[in-house]
Amino acid sequence: MSGGGKLEGVLRVLGFVLTLVAAIVVRLDKEAKVVPFSISPNLPTFDVVVVAKWHYLSAFVYLFAANVIASLYGLLSLTISLANKNRSDVLALPITILDIVMVVLLSSSGGAAIAIGIIGYHGNSHVRWNKVCDTFGRFCKQGAAASALSLAGATVFMLLVI
């Protein structure tokens, strides 16, 4: 590989790794807590086990799916890039278009997950949604980490386009 080809290879490996790790982090995002529950102020409270799982939130399902798609594409495009040592121009346009698609896919899924995360951290008093990240701290931090990894992957694919 030439100098530019080596940089492309490094970026493709980085895009693959970031999106693969993001998908794994989302997929493993689960936390269980025991919380006190009260039916009435006059009755005693009792403990209930409450579980937060990644697939309970459609934004996290989208984040997972987008990162799986992007990591598979990253591996495929890396393989094509390594196999295409003579730098055939026939593949340049389709690869660039798919790189742009990965930027859009990862950016939109990361944005959706971050929007849900903000509601989790702060709640929304207008619609009476309580914040949940004070109870499910690890779950929220893991979701934030996966979103950050995904957006880093989007940045890498954008650098490939540039």
C-alpha beads as a LAMMPS data file, in Angstrom:
LAMMPS data file: protein, C-alpha beads

162 atoms
161 bonds

1 atom types
1 bond types

-500.0 500.0 xlo xhi
-500.0 500.0 ylo yhi
-500.0 500.0 zlo zhi

Masses

1 110.0

Atoms # bond

1 1 1 0.000 0.000 0.000
2 1 1 1.147 3.523 -0.692
3 1 1 1.183 6.257 1.976
4 1 1 -2.430 7.231 1.250
5 1 1 -3.407 3.571 1.046
6 1 1 -1.859 2.890 4.456
7 1 1 -3.820 5.761 5.993
8 1 1 -6.995 4.438 4.408
9 1 1 -6.237 0.980 5.798
10 1 1 -5.651 2.356 9.299
11 1 1 -8.883 4.367 9.158
12 1 1 -10.860 1.356 7.920
13 1 1 -9.479 -0.812 10.744
14 1 1 -10.303 1.951 13.223
15 1 1 -13.847 2.320 11.843
16 1 1 -14.352 -1.431 12.076
17 1 1 -13.031 -1.669 15.646
18 1 1 -14.949 1.367 16.966
19 1 1 -18.273 0.212 15.553
20 1 1 -17.724 -3.410 16.626
21 1 1 -16.906 -2.345 20.192
22 1 1 -19.902 0.034 20.210
23 1 1 -22.198 -2.835 19.165
24 1 1 -20.751 -5.097 21.875
25 1 1 -21.095 -2.402 24.561
26 1 1 -24.736 -1.787 23.614
27 1 1 -25.505 -5.511 23.461
28 1 1 -24.127 -6.066 26.979
29 1 1 -25.952 -3.066 28.490
30 1 1 -28.133 -4.393 31.306
31 1 1 -28.593 -3.472 34.950
32 1 1 -30.898 -4.733 37.711
33 1 1 -31.776 -2.757 40.835
34 1 1 -33.958 -3.328 43.874
35 1 1 -36.168 -0.272 44.361
36 1 1 -38.729 0.456 47.082
37 1 1 -42.307 0.590 45.831
38 1 1 -45.335 2.029 47.566
39 1 1 -48.956 1.660 46.522
40 1 1 -50.237 4.200 49.019
41 1 1 -48.630 6.549 51.545
42 1 1 -50.546 4.711 54.299
43 1 1 -49.187 1.272 53.364
44 1 1 -45.637 0.032 53.906
45 1 1 -43.229 -0.084 50.958
46 1 1 -41.954 -3.304 49.479
47 1 1 -38.897 -3.984 47.361
48 1 1 -39.215 -4.711 43.646
49 1 1 -36.454 -5.837 41.288
50 1 1 -36.397 -3.580 38.236
51 1 1 -34.267 -4.380 35.193
52 1 1 -33.029 -2.023 32.470
53 1 1 -32.007 -3.767 29.233
54 1 1 -30.721 -2.291 25.991
55 1 1 -33.514 -3.773 23.890
56 1 1 -36.210 -2.033 25.977
57 1 1 -35.294 1.220 24.197
58 1 1 -35.839 1.388 20.435
59 1 1 -33.050 3.976 20.109
60 1 1 -30.577 1.473 21.595
61 1 1 -31.841 -1.252 19.248
62 1 1 -31.227 1.152 16.355
63 1 1 -27.771 2.002 17.755
64 1 1 -26.924 -1.701 17.969
65 1 1 -28.183 -2.490 14.447
66 1 1 -26.408 0.513 12.914
67 1 1 -23.108 -0.434 14.518
68 1 1 -23.401 -4.073 13.456
69 1 1 -24.046 -2.944 9.873
70 1 1 -21.178 -0.432 9.992
71 1 1 -18.721 -2.914 11.484
72 1 1 -19.577 -5.547 8.861
73 1 1 -19.234 -2.923 6.152
74 1 1 -15.946 -1.755 7.699
75 1 1 -14.553 -5.288 7.554
76 1 1 -15.811 -5.796 3.991
77 1 1 -14.449 -2.457 2.766
78 1 1 -11.099 -3.144 4.463
79 1 1 -10.893 -6.493 2.687
80 1 1 -11.785 -4.898 -0.651
81 1 1 -9.270 -2.107 -0.052
82 1 1 -6.489 -4.587 0.702
83 1 1 -7.382 -6.769 -2.281
84 1 1 -7.568 -3.785 -4.631
85 1 1 -3.860 -2.936 -4.645
86 1 1 -3.944 -1.609 -8.214
87 1 1 -6.441 1.072 -7.004
88 1 1 -9.206 0.357 -9.504
89 1 1 -11.354 3.450 -10.020
90 1 1 -14.389 1.228 -10.601
91 1 1 -14.723 0.640 -6.853
92 1 1 -13.896 4.168 -5.699
93 1 1 -17.364 5.688 -6.174
94 1 1 -19.402 2.828 -4.632
95 1 1 -17.053 2.672 -1.611
96 1 1 -17.269 6.447 -1.130
97 1 1 -21.063 6.362 -1.345
98 1 1 -21.221 3.533 1.200
99 1 1 -18.807 5.413 3.481
100 1 1 -21.246 8.358 3.376
101 1 1 -24.138 6.003 4.149
102 1 1 -22.212 4.739 7.205
103 1 1 -21.664 8.332 8.396
104 1 1 -25.400 9.020 8.127
105 1 1 -26.410 5.719 9.741
106 1 1 -24.003 6.046 12.670
107 1 1 -24.739 9.738 13.216
108 1 1 -28.498 9.255 13.255
109 1 1 -28.394 6.239 15.565
110 1 1 -25.930 7.959 17.887
111 1 1 -28.136 11.040 17.985
112 1 1 -31.228 8.967 18.767
113 1 1 -29.452 7.158 21.608
114 1 1 -28.068 10.409 23.012
115 1 1 -31.543 11.994 22.944
116 1 1 -32.929 9.099 24.983
117 1 1 -29.893 9.292 27.266
118 1 1 -30.527 12.966 27.991
119 1 1 -34.093 12.164 28.994
120 1 1 -32.722 9.366 31.175
121 1 1 -30.322 11.747 32.912
122 1 1 -32.655 14.733 33.288
123 1 1 -36.198 13.447 32.796
124 1 1 -38.890 15.617 31.249
125 1 1 -41.184 17.361 33.705
126 1 1 -43.573 18.516 30.962
127 1 1 -44.684 14.958 30.240
128 1 1 -43.877 13.648 33.754
129 1 1 -41.029 11.387 32.684
130 1 1 -38.791 10.849 35.675
131 1 1 -35.049 10.615 35.342
132 1 1 -33.780 7.061 35.624
133 1 1 -30.012 7.424 35.487
134 1 1 -29.850 8.142 39.202
135 1 1 -31.141 4.574 39.689
136 1 1 -29.525 2.886 36.671
137 1 1 -26.185 4.707 36.622
138 1 1 -24.069 1.956 35.051
139 1 1 -26.723 1.292 32.394
140 1 1 -26.763 4.970 31.416
141 1 1 -22.962 5.294 31.405
142 1 1 -22.629 2.211 29.226
143 1 1 -25.214 3.592 26.787
144 1 1 -23.336 6.906 26.689
145 1 1 -20.051 5.096 26.036
146 1 1 -21.589 3.112 23.170
147 1 1 -23.009 6.326 21.682
148 1 1 -19.598 8.023 21.908
149 1 1 -17.874 5.044 20.262
150 1 1 -20.485 5.049 17.503
151 1 1 -20.037 8.766 16.832
152 1 1 -16.262 8.272 16.797
153 1 1 -16.851 5.589 14.157
154 1 1 -18.974 8.051 12.155
155 1 1 -16.106 10.546 12.348
156 1 1 -13.662 7.940 11.019
157 1 1 -15.935 7.124 8.076
158 1 1 -16.277 10.883 7.425
159 1 1 -12.473 11.159 7.338
160 1 1 -12.442 8.371 4.752
161 1 1 -14.850 10.392 2.601
162 1 1 -12.725 13.504 2.929

Bonds

1 1 1 2
2 1 2 3
3 1 3 4
4 1 4 5
5 1 5 6
6 1 6 7
7 1 7 8
8 1 8 9
9 1 9 10
10 1 10 11
11 1 11 12
12 1 12 13
13 1 13 14
14 1 14 15
15 1 15 16
16 1 16 17
17 1 17 18
18 1 18 19
19 1 19 20
20 1 20 21
21 1 21 22
22 1 22 23
23 1 23 24
24 1 24 25
25 1 25 26
26 1 26 27
27 1 27 28
28 1 28 29
29 1 29 30
30 1 30 31
31 1 31 32
32 1 32 33
33 1 33 34
34 1 34 35
35 1 35 36
36 1 36 37
37 1 37 38
38 1 38 39
39 1 39 40
40 1 40 41
41 1 41 42
42 1 42 43
43 1 43 44
44 1 44 45
45 1 45 46
46 1 46 47
47 1 47 48
48 1 48 49
49 1 49 50
50 1 50 51
51 1 51 52
52 1 52 53
53 1 53 54
54 1 54 55
55 1 55 56
56 1 56 57
57 1 57 58
58 1 58 59
59 1 59 60
60 1 60 61
61 1 61 62
62 1 62 63
63 1 63 64
64 1 64 65
65 1 65 66
66 1 66 67
67 1 67 68
68 1 68 69
69 1 69 70
70 1 70 71
71 1 71 72
72 1 72 73
73 1 73 74
74 1 74 75
75 1 75 76
76 1 76 77
77 1 77 78
78 1 78 79
79 1 79 80
80 1 80 81
81 1 81 82
82 1 82 83
83 1 83 84
84 1 84 85
85 1 85 86
86 1 86 87
87 1 87 88
88 1 88 89
89 1 89 90
90 1 90 91
91 1 91 92
92 1 92 93
93 1 93 94
94 1 94 95
95 1 95 96
96 1 96 97
97 1 97 98
98 1 98 99
99 1 99 100
100 1 100 101
101 1 101 102
102 1 102 103
103 1 103 104
104 1 104 105
105 1 105 106
106 1 106 107
107 1 107 108
108 1 108 109
109 1 109 110
110 1 110 111
111 1 111 112
112 1 112 113
113 1 113 114
114 1 114 115
115 1 115 116
116 1 116 117
117 1 117 118
118 1 118 119
119 1 119 120
120 1 120 121
121 1 121 122
122 1 122 123
123 1 123 124
124 1 124 125
125 1 125 126
126 1 126 127
127 1 127 128
128 1 128 129
129 1 129 130
130 1 130 131
131 1 131 132
132 1 132 133
133 1 133 134
134 1 134 135
135 1 135 136
136 1 136 137
137 1 137 138
138 1 138 139
139 1 139 140
140 1 140 141
141 1 141 142
142 1 142 143
143 1 143 144
144 1 144 145
145 1 145 146
146 1 146 147
147 1 147 148
148 1 148 149
149 1 149 150
150 1 150 151
151 1 151 152
152 1 152 153
153 1 153 154
154 1 154 155
155 1 155 156
156 1 156 157
157 1 157 158
158 1 158 159
159 1 159 160
160 1 160 161
161 1 161 162
